Amino acid sequence: MPYDVARLGASLASQVRGRVRQDPLGRALYATDASNYRVVPDLVVLPRDEADLVTTMGLAREAGAPVALRGAGTSMAGNALGGVVVDVSRHLDAILDLDPVARTATVQPGAVLGTLVAAAREHGLTFAADPSSASRCTVGGMIANNACGAHSVAWGTTADNVRSLRVLTADGRQARIGAPGPSGPAVPDPAMADLRRAMADLGRDNATLIERRFGTFSRQISGYALQHLLPGPSGEVDLARLLCGSEGTLATTLEATVALVQPPPAVVLLALGFPDAVSAARSVPLVLPHEPLTMESINATLVERLPDDTRREAQDAGLPEGRMWLLVEVGGEDEGHARRRAADVAAAVRDGIARSTAAVVTEPGAQAVLWRCRRDGTGLATRRADGAEAWAGWEDAAVPPERLGEYLTGLEELMGRFGYSGASYGHFGEGCMHLRIDFDLVSDAGVRDYRSFVEQATDLVVGLGGSVSGEHGDGRARGGLLERMYGADATALFARVKRAWDPHGLLNPQVIVDPPAVDTALRQHGHAAGFDGRTALAFTEDAGSFAQAQRRCVGVGKCIQTSGGVMCPSYQVTRDETHSTRGRARVLFEMMEGDVITEGWRAEEVRDALDLCLSCKGCVGDCPVNVDMAGYKAEFTHQHYRGRPWARPRSHWSMGWLPVLARAASLAPGATNAVTGSAAAGLLKRAGGIAPGRDVPRFAPRSFTSWFRREHRPVREEGRPKVLLWPDTFTTYLSPEVGRAAVAVLEDAGMEVHLPRGPVCCGLTWISTGQLGVAARVLRHSLETIGPALRAGATVVGLEPSCTAVFRHEAVDLLPDEPLAALARTQVRTLAETLAERAPDWEPPQVGKDALVQVHCHQHSVLGFDADRRLMERAGIRAQVPDSGCCGLAGNFGFEAGHEELSRQVGERVLAPAVRAAAPSTEVLSDGFSCRTQIASLTDRRGRHLAQLLADGLEGS
């Protein structure tokens, strides 16, 4: 029904203390979740506390406005879209009570599962339901969808672990609803007497239908859980469990009390390998009698999409031979007992399934690697190995476990008829399969095929006694299939339940009851699909399409966790969806869609959303689908200011052109330093758009290249392998001591070191400020300068991680038709990689020191740190690598006016406290100039490059 959006927005803004958004940027951020659907909200509300939430719901009710409650927004079925979207994840996130004796916890709906699990772990407890999105999913969202997770085979779903809910009904009543437990029925709340009677009446009047079609197996998640309308052992209907899985359509959760469980003292991981999925499915009846804690699947397609280092780690951790694997956790009284139980499982599978393999993994680090393969499956499965896109849409069906083999066989035949392929993962122990399939959701014909496929797949599942949703809920993806699954009489009963709880249909309408067709409002099938804006970057990993690049983000939300990692530093400080990788990707998508954000490349909303992106590239490494927000920001910035150089921020000229300015400053470094360190520095910083609190770095008295050509005595001996040392701007003009140390190390390792003949630059500063035309010209000239060495197969050694990463990542997109860029991608190596590859027999000096290591973001995401770690171990450097993420300076970002405070907050999250806590004898290692600058700015310590530590060791020896 229509309602006065502006009037409601004004009422909310005047009466709610939290944030109310009706602006295009705010609405764009919440137009999608992790599903295939897009419905732009009218308003977005972020309540500051429970009173705000109650007020919001009351005002919406008075206005006749539809409301969708949202947690982390990671729903893959389009469960909470449109109308007034209320995000409870930002403030309503407290753990109100945790009772280790009663083994219960009481939480607000926005409490993050990972936070609850961490708190319970201190008492040897955990929350049983543990979806792979635990680092960001909220308990309220888990209740709405009846989330399950890997351990549901042992401890059940969220509904099985809810003890009571305090809810807000559609008509404004607050009431506590208890779930019948071991001690008997819950004490009924008088405020719910009428609803309890109505539900009991519906259960009694429809008992035969409910007994035949509901509660038939553990993963029957679709529709309302009507089996709880039948009297249980206590003689009462179970309203709390009825609300679990109702997707916010019946009532709003204000508070939840959940049960905690105690894991067994010892757990081992049994990795089982199989030649195919059907063989793996046939093992389920053999494993279940052994009472495993988990029984999770991953397939070869998924493993092949892992980053190279993660795939190698998985194989090293014990992933056995096979094309399909089951990860089976087995508990025991101690490790020996758990090992024996795991051996019994392995023997049963070996005897029952031909060509099966097994490996018992006990080392926690190895277990974590294998679980990462499963945890990141949601995102990894969205791209095939050849780059083709794959989607949710039929990712959540479940059948009774004993019929899983039949389901997989039938599904494979059905996919073959449609010409589809996909990567699978899921909960084999409960017959629930997750899939990402390469549907064509862009063209009209592809959408028609998609709808036909899911209808036929529904018939397959229903014929096997299954459910079209086994975990994620129905939402828009499966709501239109419910009548096909349950029949018209059952869906009519759903409508009666809905009317009893929500007579005016304002709570998350068109979900479960009166759903739209499954192909309605598909986000891929909109205007953005035809966006043909010509770009400066080639987007070679996305078929040359900026639109396809933006479709990489499917909204699984790994970037909105705050418990570590590199991605996304600004979000980890602000906790504002705008400043997450996902939020920025959505805004770029809406720019292409064009109906909310209407100014295209000139849109100031997009510029503002990208402003706090540090271009750290954390998303390239941490995001399961390798979203490259730094690249997207560079492209947008280039297009936004194209033809309008006067509109650019002043910092683009001062820091974007740093290589040119640094070369000029090196002609008179003393005079330059005198000016930048004088009273005139303030004026210079204002003129250059530099933050007033930042000191301008001092230029070295003599540049590295000058020292090398005039003072260094190179080692020129027959048989020494020649390497070309890349003289980046930061090493050359600001930290020449790093270059000198690297030369000493490389020569000691038996190499003949050369520099390029003439000035070179990778173009990084122009890339990061979106001056891509200049960057391309600079990079092309530099590649031509070192072209003879590249064509001869020479190794080019990079010392500054951000510059080295340009050759390994950006260069091929900036110069897609330049063969030298392709050569540089494989031949530009880090110092540690060069020593490992070109001097494998070299014995590094025994430094024998402890070191606190800040890994540069670009090294983490693009270059990898394994070679450095191994080199440090060989050199006797005892490395501690804190989970500090980005240092916060991030090249030009932290120097720019307006960014200084956030930059410092990012550095103060983990890095600065870790440096301050380090013993004076502990070296602070950081290869990145920005990281060393930030460390010096925030602490009284100074960071050093690995080359310097090794060179010190050479001098000492």
Buried (B, 14 or more C-beta within 10 A) or exposed (E): EEBEBEEBBEBBBEBBEBBBBBEBBBBBBBBBBBBBBBBBBBBBBBBBBBEBBBBBBBBBBEBBBBBBBBBBBBBBBBBBBBBBBBBBBBBBBBBEEBEBEEBBBBBBBBBBBBBBBBBBEEBEBBBBBBBBBBBBBBBBBBBBBBBBBBBBBBBBBBBBBBBBBBBBBBEEBBBBBBBBEEEEBBEBBEBBEEBBEBBBBBBEEBEEBBEEBBEBBBBBBBBBBBBBBBBBEBEBBBBBBBBBBBBBBBBBBBBBBBBBBEBBEBBBBBBBBBBBBBBBBBBBBBBBEBEBBBBBBBBBBBBEBBBEEBBEBBEEBBBBEBBBBBBBBBBBEEEEBBBEBBBBBBEBBBEBBEEBBBBBBBEEEBBBBBBBBBBBBBBBBBBBEEEEBBBBBBBBBBBBBBBBBBBBBBBBEBBEEBEBBBBBBBBBBBBBBBBBBBBBBBEEEBBEBBBEBBEEBBBBBBEBBBBBBBBBBBBBBBBBBBBBBBBEEBBEBBEBBBEBBBEEBBBBBBBBBEBBEBBBBBBBBBEBBEBEEEBBBBBEBBEBBBBBBBBBBBBBBBBBBBEBBBBBBBBBBBBBBBBBBBBBBBBBBBBBBBEBBEBBBBBEBBBEBBBBBBBBBBBBBBBBBBBBBBBBBBBBBBBBBBEEEEEBBBBBBBBBBBBBBBBEBBEEBEEBBEBBEEEEBEEBBEEBBBBEEBBBBBBBEBBBBBBBEEEBEEBEEEEBBBBBBBBBBBBBBBBBBBBBBBBBBBBBBBBBBBBBEEBBBBBBBBBBBBBBEBBBEBBBBBBBBBBEBBEEEBBBBBBBBBBBBBBBBBBBBBBBEBEBBBBBEEBBBBBBBBBBEBBEEBEBBEBEBBBBBBBBBBBBBBBBBBBBBEBBEBBEBEBEBBEBBBBBBBBBBBBBBEBBEBBBBBBEBBBBBBBEEBEEEBBBBBBBBBBBBBBBBBBEBEBBBBBBBBBBBBEEE
